[in-house]
Amino acid sequence: MRLYGKNPVLERLKTNPKSIKHILIEQGHAESSYIHQKGKQFGVSVSAVPYTKIQKLARNLNTQGIIAEVEDFFYVNIDDLLQTAYEKHWTVVFLDNLTDPQNLGGIIRTCGSLGDFAIVLPTTESVGVTESVLRVACGGDNHVSVARVSNLGNAIERAKSQGFWIMGTAIKEAKPIFEVSIQFPLGLVLGSEDKGVREIIRKKLDQEVMIPMKTPRMSLNVAHAASILCYEIIRQKNK
């Protein structure tokens, strides 16, 4: 698995250098001295290579002159994730069959930036954490625990049995998020890009919420909606 770009690679160097196998950096890069220094500090090999080699490996992606070979993404066990989330007062974000890596990457970036979030994904009909996701996450993946489960509904039930209050998004007959008194510990359920939260999952929600829109015909994609919802969660949590 590869990381492309300055921020993802630098953040991985700072937070989890042991997961890095090798770094390639364009000759004459502005960050060359720093990355060589950090690589030596953590035992990570760093090679300065011509621009043409970077471009060939990147397959026309914007690398900002840096590529890192890293270990495959590590998924946390769901029981361990729920236990840690409960103890550390994290909000668990359950993603119901998201298929767009751009959206997943954006959600991971938001959760990593705001802090105190974890993510649960289904193993089927859902995107996993790929190179494309990591590129969009821009280093946020280093600060968010992610679990994959065969049955999202069962994972939500397990969270409820541990005391998590489950809030999810809906389009109709839902209460505006800014009018809801959020309860903690919290699980947030976000639906897929085209279908929203499935009916079988909706039945498990303790509260349905929506983001009020001034223009009814317009809507937010799931990554943008997640940013607003997660910010409101943090705002109420810190009151």
C-alpha positions as CSV (number, residue, x, y, z in Angstrom):
1,M,0.0,0.0,0.0
2,R,1.2,3.5,-0.8
3,L,0.8,6.9,0.6
4,Y,1.0,9.8,-1.8
5,G,1.7,13.4,-0.9
6,K,3.5,15.6,1.7
7,N,0.9,15.7,4.5
8,P,-0.1,12.0,4.5
9,V,3.6,10.9,4.6
10,L,4.8,13.5,7.1
11,E,1.8,12.7,9.5
12,R,2.6,9.0,9.2
13,L,6.2,9.6,10.0
14,K,5.2,11.6,13.1
15,T,2.6,9.2,14.4
16,N,3.3,5.7,13.2
17,P,6.8,5.4,11.6
18,K,7.0,1.7,12.2
19,S,4.3,1.1,9.6
20,I,6.5,2.7,6.9
21,K,8.6,0.4,4.8
22,H,10.3,2.9,2.5
23,I,10.0,6.5,1.4
24,L,10.8,7.9,-2.1
25,I,11.3,11.6,-2.3
26,E,12.0,13.7,-5.4
27,Q,15.6,14.9,-5.7
28,G,15.9,18.5,-4.4
29,H,12.6,18.4,-2.6
30,A,12.1,21.2,0.0
31,E,11.4,18.6,2.8
32,S,14.3,16.3,1.8
33,S,16.5,17.1,4.8
34,Y,13.7,16.8,7.3
35,I,12.4,13.4,5.9
36,H,15.9,12.0,5.7
37,Q,16.5,13.0,9.4
38,K,13.2,11.5,10.6
39,G,13.8,8.4,8.5
40,K,17.2,7.9,10.1
41,Q,15.7,8.6,13.6
42,F,13.0,5.9,13.2
43,G,14.9,3.4,11.0
44,V,13.0,4.1,7.8
45,S,14.9,4.0,4.6
46,V,14.6,7.1,2.4
47,S,15.7,7.4,-1.2
48,A,16.0,10.5,-3.3
49,V,14.9,9.7,-6.9
50,P,14.3,11.6,-10.1
51,Y,11.0,13.3,-10.8
52,T,10.4,10.8,-13.7
53,K,10.4,7.8,-11.3
54,I,8.0,9.5,-8.9
55,Q,5.6,10.2,-11.8
56,K,5.9,6.7,-13.2
57,L,5.0,5.2,-9.8
58,A,2.2,7.7,-9.1
59,R,0.3,7.0,-12.3
60,N,-0.4,10.7,-12.8
61,L,-1.5,11.3,-9.2
62,N,-0.4,14.4,-7.5
63,T,2.3,13.2,-5.1
64,Q,3.9,16.5,-4.2
65,G,7.1,14.7,-4.8
66,I,6.8,12.1,-2.0
67,I,5.6,8.5,-2.0
68,A,5.8,6.0,1.0
69,E,5.4,2.3,0.9
70,V,3.5,1.4,4.0
71,E,1.9,-1.7,5.6
72,D,-1.7,-2.5,4.8
73,F,-4.3,-0.6,6.8
74,F,-4.9,-2.1,10.2
75,Y,-8.5,-2.7,11.2
76,V,-9.3,-2.8,15.0
77,N,-11.4,-5.6,16.4
78,I,-15.0,-4.3,17.0
79,D,-15.1,-5.4,20.6
80,D,-11.8,-3.6,21.3
81,L,-13.0,-0.5,19.5
82,L,-16.3,-0.3,21.4
83,Q,-14.5,-0.9,24.8
84,T,-11.9,1.8,24.0
85,A,-14.6,4.2,22.7
86,Y,-16.6,3.8,25.9
87,E,-13.6,4.3,28.2
88,K,-12.2,7.3,26.3
89,H,-15.6,8.9,25.5
90,W,-15.2,8.6,21.8
91,T,-18.2,8.9,19.4
92,V,-18.5,5.8,17.2
93,V,-19.5,6.6,13.6
94,F,-21.3,3.7,11.9
95,L,-21.2,4.0,8.1
96,D,-24.0,2.2,6.4
97,N,-22.7,0.9,3.0
98,L,-20.7,3.9,1.7
99,T,-19.2,3.1,-1.6
100,D,-17.3,6.3,-2.6
101,P,-13.7,6.3,-1.4
102,Q,-13.7,10.1,-1.6
103,N,-16.5,10.3,0.9
104,L,-14.9,7.8,3.3
105,G,-11.6,9.7,3.1
106,G,-13.3,12.9,3.8
107,I,-15.1,11.5,6.9
108,I,-11.8,10.0,8.2
109,R,-10.2,13.4,7.7
110,T,-13.0,15.1,9.7
111,C,-12.9,12.6,12.5
112,G,-9.2,12.7,12.7
113,S,-9.1,16.5,12.8
114,L,-11.9,16.9,15.4
115,G,-10.7,14.0,17.5
116,D,-12.5,11.5,19.8
117,F,-14.1,9.6,17.0
118,A,-13.9,6.0,15.8
119,I,-15.4,4.4,12.6
120,V,-17.2,1.1,11.9
121,L,-17.6,-0.2,8.3
122,P,-19.4,-3.2,6.9
123,T,-17.2,-5.8,5.1
124,T,-19.7,-6.0,2.2
125,E,-21.3,-3.4,-0.1
126,S,-18.9,-0.8,1.4
127,V,-15.6,0.7,0.5
128,G,-12.7,-0.2,2.7
129,V,-9.6,1.9,3.5
130,T,-7.7,2.0,0.2
131,E,-4.9,4.1,-1.2
132,S,-7.5,6.5,-2.6
133,V,-9.1,6.8,0.8
134,L,-5.8,7.5,2.5
135,R,-5.0,10.2,0.0
136,V,-8.2,12.1,0.8
137,A,-7.9,11.4,4.5
138,C,-4.6,13.4,4.4
139,G,-3.2,11.9,7.6
140,G,-6.5,11.6,9.5
141,D,-6.2,7.8,9.4
142,N,-3.4,8.0,11.9
143,H,-5.9,9.4,14.5
144,V,-9.0,7.3,13.9
145,S,-9.5,3.6,14.9
146,V,-11.5,1.8,12.2
147,A,-13.3,-1.6,12.5
148,R,-14.9,-3.7,9.8
149,V,-17.8,-6.0,10.6
150,S,-19.9,-8.6,8.7
151,N,-23.1,-7.2,10.1
152,L,-23.5,-3.5,10.9
153,G,-26.8,-4.0,12.6
154,N,-25.3,-6.4,15.1
155,A,-22.4,-4.0,15.8
156,I,-24.9,-1.3,16.6
157,E,-26.8,-3.6,18.9
158,R,-23.6,-4.4,20.7
159,A,-22.9,-0.7,21.1
160,K,-26.4,-0.1,22.5
161,S,-25.9,-3.0,25.0
162,Q,-22.8,-1.2,26.3
163,G,-24.8,2.0,26.8
164,F,-24.3,3.9,23.6
165,W,-27.1,6.2,22.5
166,I,-27.6,5.8,18.7
167,M,-28.4,8.8,16.5
168,G,-28.8,8.6,12.7
169,T,-29.5,10.7,9.7
170,A,-32.8,10.7,7.9
171,I,-34.4,12.9,5.2
172,K,-38.0,12.9,6.4
173,E,-39.6,13.1,9.8
174,A,-36.3,13.8,11.5
175,K,-35.5,16.5,14.0
176,P,-32.9,19.2,13.1
177,I,-29.6,18.3,14.6
178,F,-29.3,21.8,16.3
179,E,-32.5,21.2,18.2
180,V,-31.4,17.8,19.6
181,S,-29.9,17.4,23.0
182,I,-27.3,14.7,22.2
183,Q,-26.7,12.0,24.7
184,F,-23.3,10.3,25.4
185,P,-21.7,7.9,24.9
186,L,-22.9,8.2,21.3
187,G,-23.0,6.2,18.1
188,L,-23.7,8.2,14.9
189,V,-25.1,6.3,11.9
190,L,-24.6,7.8,8.4
191,G,-26.2,6.3,5.3
192,S,-24.9,5.5,1.9
193,E,-24.6,8.2,-0.8
194,D,-27.7,7.2,-2.8
195,K,-30.0,5.3,-0.4
196,G,-29.3,6.8,3.0
197,V,-29.7,4.7,6.1
198,R,-31.3,1.3,5.4
199,E,-34.7,0.7,7.0
200,I,-33.3,-2.3,8.9
201,I,-30.8,0.0,10.5
202,R,-33.2,2.9,11.0
203,K,-35.2,0.7,13.4
204,K,-32.3,0.5,15.7
205,L,-31.9,4.3,16.0
206,D,-32.8,6.1,19.3
207,Q,-33.0,9.5,17.5
208,E,-33.2,10.5,13.8
209,V,-31.7,13.9,12.8
210,M,-31.3,16.0,9.8
211,I,-29.4,19.1,8.7
212,P,-31.9,21.8,7.9
213,M,-31.6,23.2,4.4
214,K,-32.7,26.6,3.2
215,T,-33.0,25.3,-0.4
216,P,-35.1,22.1,-0.2
217,R,-33.9,20.9,-3.6
218,M,-30.3,20.9,-2.5
219,S,-28.4,18.4,-0.4
220,L,-25.0,17.7,1.0
221,N,-23.0,14.7,0.2
222,V,-22.3,12.4,3.2
223,A,-18.8,13.6,3.8
224,H,-19.9,17.3,4.1
225,A,-22.9,16.2,6.2
226,A,-20.5,14.3,8.5
227,S,-18.4,17.4,9.1
228,I,-21.4,19.4,10.3
229,L,-22.8,16.6,12.4
230,C,-19.4,15.7,14.0
231,Y,-18.8,19.4,14.8
232,E,-22.1,19.7,16.5
233,I,-21.4,16.5,18.5
234,I,-18.1,18.0,19.7
235,R,-19.7,21.3,20.5
236,Q,-22.4,19.8,22.7
237,K,-19.9,17.3,24.3
238,N,-17.7,20.2,25.3
239,K,-20.4,22.5,26.7
